């Protein structure tokens, strides 16, 4: 079983005085050229920790400076700038990292940019700028699917599905789809490429991604695409326009979706009868695929305020104990944050993640993921997890 991913130590405004001084300078609109020169003139021992703290201390105001530093010849400063951009929870930082992921001076720095970009994506923050892809020609769309791989879910409930189809005239089509557990099919890009290039991209992607990717049977991948399209249409969300050109190839499965693939290897009945699995769901949160699953701060803020309010500050005295009060707040939060459609999406997310666990030798966690506790308990685990990690 793989070791849990190491947690990053949160940065604070007191990391070092130098970083605080530069953050204040950004806030007072000091020229970026001046700040950049001052940073590069410092010794790396002093400048690197200070640069690492800028994303937390200055927020979005630091994006321009950090992007400049990420393109400097000083490797340690550039690395610190890329890492710091991953702490700025805005689309502007994601845009900068998206460009650095392909345009940074070294492959090591590009890899660091992709890691920071993934950290933002796991919190639901994505680039607003999409690079124009090399779109596949559609004069002859005859092709045969031969490979499908899927990523883990990010914190917003989205995962990437790659499908490769061999063309009748040589080369392949690469289909890159974004599937969301609640919104359905969010994006689809089609590119011309080759088997060799696809294999190289997959290898590179697996090396840089901190969570699991898994190969899926072709028919099941098509079922997932069709399920996502049906979900989008059921919620009146637009399906990407290009989908209609390729629907017969990448969707329209021979058999409709009936159950998650994990149940081919794990008995759903066995899980219902298991006496202890129901209470083991919280242990899943040490797994890197599930560790980023949080509600956004805006969604939970009012509940966190209520939970943090001391009992003596309440104006109305009730017979409920503090433990009972907390349990009531968690139940209320679960009802609001996980209505039936979101709860269904969470269940599907867990089922798909359980299959990843099986393929990576984590059978016990696969069983924990599909153990069917009552609605209140599964929801309560998820809400409590968000609360414990926000404190």
Residue pairs with C-beta under 8 A, 6 or more apart in sequence:
1 361
1 362
1 365
2 288
2 360
2 362
4 286
4 287
4 288
4 291
5 210
5 288
5 291
10 56
11 52
11 53
11 55
11 56
11 57
11 87
12 53
12 56
13 20
13 23
13 53
13 56
13 57
14 20
15 49
15 50
15 52
15 53
15 56
15 57
16 46
16 49
16 50
16 53
18 42
18 46
18 47
18 50
19 49
19 50
19 51
19 52
19 53
19 54
19 57
20 53
20 57
22 35
22 38
22 39
22 50
22 54
22 58
22 65
23 53
23 54
23 57
23 58
23 61
23 62
25 35
26 35
26 54
26 58
26 61
26 62
26 65
27 58
27 61
32 64
32 65
32 68
35 65
36 65
36 68
36 69
36 72
39 47
39 50
39 51
39 69
39 77
40 47
40 72
40 74
40 77
42 50
44 74
44 76
44 77
47 77
47 80
48 76
48 77
48 79
48 80
49 80
51 66
51 69
51 77
51 80
51 81
51 84
52 80
52 83
52 84
53 84
54 62
54 65
54 66
54 81
54 84
55 62
55 66
55 83
55 84
55 85
55 86
55 87
55 88
55 93
56 84
56 87
59 88
59 90
60 88
60 90
60 92
60 93
62 84
62 88
63 85
63 88
63 90
63 92
63 93
63 96
66 81
66 82
66 84
66 85
66 88
66 93
66 96
67 81
67 85
67 96
67 100
69 77
69 78
69 80
69 81
70 78
70 81
70 82
70 85
70 96
70 100
70 104
70 109
70 113
71 78
71 100
71 104
71 105
72 78
72 81
73 105
75 106
75 109
78 104
78 105
78 109
79 108
79 109
79 112
82 97
82 100
82 104
82 109
82 112
82 113
82 116
83 112
83 116
85 93
85 96
85 97
85 100
85 113
85 116
86 93
86 97
86 115
86 116
86 117
86 119
86 120
89 120
89 123
89 125
90 125
91 125
91 126
91 127
91 128
93 120
93 125
94 117
94 120
94 121
94 125
94 126
94 127
94 128
95 127
95 128
95 129
97 113
97 114
97 116
97 117
97 120
97 127
98 117
98 127
98 129
98 131
99 129
100 109
100 110
100 113
101 110
101 113
101 114
101 117
102 110
102 131
103 110
104 110
104 112
104 113
111 208
114 208
115 208
115 210
117 127
118 154
118 209
118 210
120 126
121 154
121 155
121 156
122 154
122 155
122 292
123 155
123 156
123 292
123 294
123 296
124 154
124 155
124 156
124 296
133 189
133 190
133 191
134 191
134 192
135 189
135 190
135 191
136 173
136 190
136 191
136 192
137 192
138 245
140 167
140 168
140 169
141 245
141 246
141 249
142 167
142 168
143 165
143 166
143 167
143 168
143 172
143 173
143 249
144 165
144 166
145 163
145 164
145 165
145 218
145 221
145 222
145 249
145 250
146 164
146 165
146 166
146 218
147 162
147 163
147 164
147 198
147 215
147 218
148 161
148 162
148 163
148 164
148 215
148 216
148 217
148 218
148 220
148 221
149 161
149 162
149 202
149 213
149 214
149 215
149 216
150 159
150 160
150 161
150 162
150 213
150 214
150 216
150 221
150 224
150 352
151 159
151 160
151 161
151 209
151 211
151 212
151 213
152 159
152 211
152 212
152 213
152 288
152 289
152 353
152 356
153 159
153 181
153 289
153 293
153 349
153 352
153 353
154 292
155 292
155 293
155 294
156 180
157 180
157 181
157 182
157 183
157 345
157 346
157 349
158 178
158 179
158 180
158 181
158 186
159 178
159 179
159 352
160 176
160 177
160 178
160 179
161 175
161 176
161 177
161 178
161 179
161 216
161 221
161 224
161 225
162 174
162 175
162 176
162 177
162 202
163 174
163 175
163 177
163 221
163 225
163 250
164 172
164 173
164 174
164 175
164 195
164 198
165 172
165 173
165 175
165 249
165 250
166 172
166 195
167 173
171 192
171 193
171 194
172 192
172 193
172 194
172 195
172 198
173 190
173 191
173 192
173 193
174 190
174 191
174 192
174 193
174 198
175 188
175 189
175 190
175 246
175 250
176 187
176 188
176 189
176 190
176 191
177 185
177 187
177 188
177 225
177 228
177 250
178 185
178 186
178 187
178 188
179 185
179 186
179 224
179 225
179 228
180 186
180 228
180 345
181 345
181 346
181 348
181 349
182 231
182 235
182 341
182 342
182 345
183 231
183 232
183 235
183 237
184 228
184 229
184 230
184 231
184 232
184 233
184 234
184 235
184 237
184 239
185 225
185 228
185 229
185 231
185 232
185 239
185 240
185 243
186 232
186 240
187 240
188 240
188 242
188 243
188 246
189 242
190 242
190 246
193 201
202 213
205 213
206 213
210 288
211 288
211 289
212 288
212 289
212 356
212 359
212 360
214 355
214 356
214 359
214 360
215 359
216 224
216 261
217 261
219 253
219 254
219 255
220 261
221 250
222 250
222 251
222 252
222 253
223 253
223 255
223 256
223 257
224 257
225 250
225 251
226 251
226 252
226 253
226 256
226 257
227 257
229 239
229 243
229 247
229 251
232 238
232 239
233 239
235 341
243 251
259 268
260 348
260 351
260 352
260 354
260 355
260 370
261 352
261 355
262 351
262 352
262 354
262 355
262 358
262 366
262 370
263 351
263 370
265 358
266 354
266 358
266 366
266 367
266 370
268 370
268 372
271 277
271 367
271 370
271 371
271 372
272 372
274 367
274 371
277 367
277 368
277 371
278 371
278 373
278 377
280 368
280 371
281 368
281 371
281 373
281 377
281 378
281 381
282 381
282 384
282 385
283 365
283 368
284 290
284 365
284 368
284 369
285 291
285 293
285 385
287 357
287 362
287 365
289 353
289 356
289 357
290 353
293 349
293 382
293 385
294 385
294 386
294 389
294 390
295 337
295 383
295 386
297 390
299 337
300 333
300 337
300 383
300 386
300 387
300 390
303 329
303 330
303 332
303 333
303 383
303 387
304 387
304 390
306 329
307 326
307 329
307 387
311 322
311 325
320 328
330 380
330 383
330 384
330 387
331 376
331 380
333 383
334 376
334 379
334 380
334 382
334 383
335 379
337 379
337 383
338 346
338 379
338 382
338 383
343 375
343 378
343 379
346 378
346 382
347 378
350 369
350 370
351 369
351 370
353 369
354 365
354 366
354 367
354 369
354 370
355 366
357 363
357 365
357 366
357 369
358 366
372 378
373 381
